């Protein structure tokens, strides 16, 4: 799975921007991204708040369609590991693939809104605020 926009607290559709990714990236739909020091997009680190989510794959010219991550958005993804002690309100880190969240709450950036279960692979809704 990947990060997919689940809902928003406002009645707007987020605009799609077309940004260039680093050439050695292979950005896929739903990947969490940040702007590197070069000004190009790169995969988001585990404890960094994503600036963008890819809404399509990277093309041959390294251009990626993205939407900006806002605090009024709720994103659906999966747990990469079992999180039996997790509950709404906990903040978890991003998985290294930039497509899921972990069960690690130390330095977490994704606030859990709802859990569909606590096993690895179960769905979770998060907000980046």
C-alpha positions in Angstrom: 0.0 0.0 0.0 0.9 3.7 -0.1 -0.3 6.9 1.4 -3.7 7.7 -0.2 -5.7 10.8 0.6 -8.7 9.6 2.7 -10.4 12.8 3.6 -10.0 16.5 4.2 -11.5 18.9 6.8 -12.0 21.5 4.1 -14.2 21.5 0.9 -11.3 21.8 -1.5 -9.5 19.6 -3.9 -5.7 19.8 -3.4 -4.0 21.2 -6.5 -1.6 18.9 -8.3 2.0 20.3 -8.8 4.6 18.8 -11.1 8.0 18.8 -9.4 11.3 17.3 -10.4 12.7 14.4 -8.3 16.3 13.4 -7.9 17.4 11.3 -10.9 18.3 8.2 -8.8 14.9 8.1 -7.2 12.1 5.9 -8.4 9.1 7.7 -7.0 5.8 5.7 -7.0 2.2 6.6 -6.3 1.6 7.4 -2.7 5.2 7.9 -1.7 6.0 10.5 1.0 8.5 13.1 -0.3 10.5 16.1 0.9 12.6 18.7 -0.9 16.3 17.8 -0.8 19.1 20.5 -0.4 19.4 20.4 -4.2 15.8 21.6 -4.5 14.7 18.3 -6.0 12.2 15.8 -4.4 13.5 12.8 -2.5 12.0 10.1 -0.3 11.0 11.4 3.2 13.0 10.2 6.1 11.4 8.3 9.0 11.2 11.2 11.4 10.6 14.0 8.9 7.2 15.4 8.2 6.4 14.9 4.5 6.1 18.0 2.4 4.5 16.2 -0.6 2.7 13.0 -1.5 3.2 11.6 -5.0 -0.1 11.2 -6.8 1.5 9.5 -9.8 4.8 7.9 -10.7 8.0 9.6 -11.7 8.2 10.0 -15.5 11.3 9.7 -17.8 12.3 13.3 -17.2 12.1 12.7 -13.4 8.9 14.8 -13.0 6.4 13.7 -10.4 2.8 14.8 -9.9 2.4 15.7 -6.2 0.1 17.3 -3.7 1.3 19.3 -0.7 0.7 17.7 2.7 -1.6 19.8 4.9 -2.6 19.4 8.5 -6.3 19.2 7.5 -5.7 16.0 5.4 -6.2 12.4 6.6 -4.0 9.8 4.8 -4.7 6.1 4.7 -1.8 3.6 4.7 -0.6 0.4 6.4 1.4 -0.5 9.4 4.7 -2.1 8.5 5.0 -3.9 11.8 2.6 -5.0 14.5 1.5 -2.2 16.8 -0.5 -3.9 19.5 -0.1 -1.0 21.9 -0.9 1.7 19.4 -4.0 3.9 19.8 -5.4 7.0 18.2 -3.3 10.1 19.1 0.0 8.2 19.0 2.6 9.6 16.6 4.5 7.0 14.6 7.5 7.2 12.3 7.5 6.5 8.5 8.8 3.3 7.1 12.0 3.5 5.1 10.0 2.8 1.9 8.1 6.1 2.3 4.9 4.2 1.7 3.8 3.0 5.2 4.1 3.8 8.9 5.9 1.9 11.6 4.8 1.1 15.1 7.6 3.2 16.6 6.4 6.2 18.6 9.8 7.7 19.4 10.2 10.9 17.2 6.9 10.0 15.4 5.5 12.4 12.8 2.3 10.7 11.7 -0.5 11.1 14.3 -2.9 8.1 14.3 -6.5 9.1 13.6 -7.9 5.5 13.3 -6.6 2.0 13.3 -8.3 -0.8 11.3 -6.2 -3.3 13.3 -2.8 -3.6 15.0 -1.2 -6.4 12.9 1.5 -5.7 10.3 -0.3 -4.8 7.0 -3.5 -3.5 8.7 -4.8 -0.2 7.6 -4.2 3.0 9.5 -5.4 6.6 9.0 -2.9 9.3 9.9 -2.6 13.1 9.9 0.7 15.1 9.6 0.3 18.1 11.9 
